[in-house]
Amino acid sequence: MLTTVQDFGRWGHQASGVPVAGPMDVYSHRLANQLVGNSDTAAALEITLIGPELYVEGDLLCAVTGAEFVVLVGGHAVRHTSPFRAPSGASIRFGERKSGARATLAVRGGLAVASVLGSRSTSLLGRIGPFEGRTLAAGDVLSVGEERRFDDAAWSAYPMVMPRSGARVRAMTGPHDAMFTTGALDTFFSTRFSVTSASNRTGYRLGGTTISHAAAADILSDATPFGSVQVPRSGQPILLMADRQTTGGYPKIATVITADLPIAGQLAPGDWIEFVPCTRAAALDALRLQERRLTGRAR
């Protein structure tokens, strides 16, 4: 079971080598918090592939977004992407996963775990955050806080369409695309890659056609944004994700646009991924549309 506490991440410490962490799917994290009346940044649970069984002490208002699971509260199914009540003494049990890879469970008031370097996120790479930076285990107790934005929960939402077996994501070329052969970008944007079993919150190792470097396959280490596609000497790309290291020494052929990172975060080992070229202007338009959907202003 891979269930962790996440908020928006541990920003401002990358110069000291501290990973950011945070949600793999920030859209669904924000949406879940909105549905229960929290601020977008409130800490919630990220549930990967297999869900936990949780026991409730005190009446709670909850919401599950992102990956679609069968969720039972006290033995009764609740709706995905809708607020629901969990009475004291009931259990919240995650059953069959139908689509997507990662669900967010938000509780009104947020999860009141200790903040480390300004964040409640769990960094599995750095072993930083709640429960000494590990996944949740049997017997762990989570307290609920009072972090709220609305007097009432939001009862309507624009959930993302979850991928089923794969997804296309838009990417901007660079910053090191000049370090690859003339046909490397064509190969990158025309190949259907697979997310291999050697993938996790740090990054997805992608199987498929190799990408050829023009010369050296190493660079002086520089910053590694979420969504960077590194290509090591093997030619097999690595898509860096939420738990990525702060710097890396492999050239980056492209970067997935911010608006499509939530979709990438919903992929699981065995799924396919294709990259579609995108301009900076189109990337900004996509992000503005996503923000309108989250604020209920999209048409």
N, C-alpha and C positions, 0 to 999 in steps of 0.2 A: 504494500500500500504506500502510495506517495501522495500524502496530504500535508500541505504546509500552510503556515500563516503568511499572508502577503499584504502589504499596502503598496504605495506608489514606488517604493524602492529607496535605497540609501544613497541619495544624490549628494554631491559635494565632496566626496572623499576618494575619487578615483586617482587623484594625483598621489595619494598615499598607498595605492594598490588595493583599495577596498572595493569589492564588486558591488554593483548597484542592486542586483536581484529585482524583486517586484513581480507583478503578474506576467505570465506568458501571454495572456489575452487581457490587455488593460481595458478594452471596450466592455467586455462582459463583467469585469471587476467594477467598473464605474456604474454600469447598468444595475447590477445587483444591489449596490449601495443606494442608488436612487430609489429603487423599488421599496426599500424599507425605511427611507427617510434619512439616511446617513449622508455625510459629506462623501464626495467621490473617493477621497483618500483614506477612508476608514479601513482598518485591517479586517480581512475576511479570510476564509479558507479557500485554497486552490486544491482541487481534487483531480488527480490524474489517473485516467483509465479505469481504476477500480475504486469504488467509494467506500467510506467508512460507515460504521453504525455509531451514532451519537446519542447520548442520553441527556435529557433536558431537565434542568432544575430551575424552576421559575418560568412563567409564561413568556414566550418569545414570538417576535414577528420576524420571519425569515424570507429569503428568496434565493432561488437557484437559477443561475444563468450559464451561458456558455454551452459546453457539451451537454447533450440531452441524456439524462439518466431516468430510469424509473425511480422515483423517490417516494417512500412510504413514511408517513407520520402516524405513529400509533397504529400501523397496519393499513392505513388508508392512503391512496395515491393522491399526490398534490400536483398542481399544474406547474409546468416548466415556465419560467419567466413571468411568474405572478407571485405577489406576496402571499404568504400563508402563515397561519398561527400554529405554533408548536406548544401545546399545554405542558405544564410542569408534570414530570413523571413519564412523558411519552418518549419514544425513540424516534430518531430520524435515520432511516436506513436507505442507503443507495443500492439499487439493484442493477438491472441490465443497462448497459450503455448503448444508446441508439445511434448517436452521431457525435462528431467532435471528439476531442481527447481530454479536455480540461474544463471542469465546471467550477464556478465560483459560488460559494455559500456565504451569503451576508446575513448578519443578525442586526436588528435595530439596536443602535448604541455602539456598534463596532466591537471587535475583540480587544479586550484590555490587557494585552500582554505587555511586557516591559519593552520600552524603546531603547535601541542600541544605536548610537551615532545618528540619532534623529529619525529612526525608522523602526517599524515593527516587522519588517520583512525578514523572511528566512533566507539566508544565503547558504545553500548547500555546498557551494564551492569553497566559501570562506569559513564555513562553520560559525556563522555570525547570526544572532537573532534569537527568537524564542526557542526554548528547549535546547539551548546551546547549538543552534543552527542545524537541527536535525528534523526529519519528518515526524509527524505525530505518531504516537504509539499508544497501545492499550494502557488505560489508566491515566492518561494526561487529562488535566482539567483546564478549561478555558473560561475565563471570566468575561462578562459583557460590560462594556462601558457606557458612556453617555454622549458619544459623538454623534451629533445630529445636525442636519441642515434645514429640514422642513418640519413644520408642525404635524403634517400628515404625510404618509407615504405616497409615492407616485404610483398610480394604479394602471398606467398605460406605458408602453415601451416599444422600442424598435430593436428587437433582437437581431443579431447577425444570423445569416443562414450558415449553418454548420457544414463543414466539408464532410463528404462521405467518400473515403478512400483516397482523396487527393485534392489539390487546389492549384490554381494559377495565381501568382502574386506579381505585382508590378515592381520593377527595380530600376534604379538609376545606375548608369555605368560609373565605374571608378570607386575610389580615387586612383587606383594603380592600374587601370586598364591598359596603359601604354607598356606595361611589363609583360604583356602576353602577345602571342603570335597574331598575325593579321586576321586569321579566321577564328580566333578563340571566342570573340564575342558572339559571332554567328552560331558557333557550337553551343555556347552557354545558353543563348536565347532560343535554341531550337531543340534542346534535349529535354526529355522527360526523365528527371532524376527520381530516385527512390530514397526515402528516409530510412537509413539502415538501423539495425538494432544497436549500433554503437552511438546512439543519440540520447540526449538528455536535456535538462534545462540550461546547460552551458552552451550546447550547440548541437545541430543536426549534421552528422556526417552523411553525405549524399553519395549514393551509388549511381553509376551510369557512365556516359562517355567522359573521358578525361579531358581536362583543359590544359593546353600547352603554354608554357612560359616561353618568352622570347629568348631569355638568357637565365639569369639567376632566379632562384625561387625563394629568396630571402630578402628582407628589408630590415633597416633599423626599426626596432619595435616602435609602434605608434598606437594611437587610440583605437579602440575597437567598439564602435557603436552597435547597439542592438540592430540586427538585420544585416550587418556586414557579411559578405560572402568571401571568405578567405580561400585561397587555393595553395595548399602546401606542395612540396616537391612531387608528391604522388600524382598530382593533377586532379584528385577527387575533392570537390568543393566542400567547405564547412560553413553552414549558415549559423552565425553566432546569435544566441538567444539571451533570455533575461539574466541568467547566471553567468554570463560570459566573463572572462578575465578582463582586466582593465586595459592591457596593451597586448599586442601580438606582433610577431615577426614575419608573417606571411603576407604577400601582396593580396589586396582586395580588389576583385574584378568588378563588383557591383554591390549595391546596398538596397535592400527591400525598403519601399517607401513606408513611412510611419502608419498610414491608413491601412496598410495590408499586413502589418505585423500581427494584429489579433488573429487573422486567418492562419498565418504561418504557425502561431502558437497553438492552434487546434489540431495540428497534424501529429500523427503517431507513427512509430516504427512500422514499416510496411506500406505506408501511404506514399503517393507520388507527389511531386511538386514540379511545376513549370514556371519559368521566369519570363515576364513580358516587359519589353523596354518601355520606359516611362520618362517623360520630361519633368523638369523641376516645376514648371507651371501646372502640369497635370497632377503632380504629387500634392501640391498645395491645394488645388481644387478638391481633390479627393479627401484631404484632411478637413477642409471646411465643411464638406457635405457630411462627413462623419460626425463632426461637432454638432451640426444642425439636427442630425438624427438623435443624438444623445440628449439634446435640449428640447426635443419635441417640435422642432421648427422645420423639419424636412417635409417636402411634398412628394 
